[in-house]
Amino acid sequence: STVKLPAFCRLDAVLDKRTGAAGKPYGIGFAVALPAEWNGRLLFQGGGGLNGTVAPPLGRPNAGDAALVRGFAVVTTDTGHQGQVFDASFMADQQASLDFAYQAVGRVTVLARQILAQYYGTPAAHAYFMGCSTGGREGMLMAERYPTYFDGIVVGAPAMRTRFSGIGDEWVAT
């Protein structure tokens, strides 16, 4: 089904562009959707797989309307690297590994809040994080490492013990 989106401005950017391990380019890519009729709230949309792409910042729903449709400003990130869903080659770069683990989501959250305050002339009244699988892991880590960043965190099926699923990842990748 097609989602009818409201009027919004989309900002795409990259933090900390750099050359990393094996001469590969890195940087924390992110996108923020800023609705014309903002409800004063921010939703951080968690990633999936091993990230590597900036998903459309819609606040994808499990049921009902996307968060953007409901007036939320929505932010997403690739967590610091480019790649396919299960491409773990970025793990050879220590900073890319740390960005994927937790640092990128924390840094993008701070920057997204600054962008909202500048764009709308007022800070977000509330901020939420929503994610499943890798996004669920990100949510759990945000609650642990940055407990004041969000007013609420919705976590589904967090991919916390991924070493146990490594055999499955290898099978999917081949």
Salt bridges, closest charged atoms under 4 A:
ASP12 OD1 - ARG10 NE 2.86
ASP16 OD2 - ARG107 NH1 2.17
ASP93 OD1 - ARG18 NH2 2.54
ASP151 OD2 - HIS126 ND1 3.30
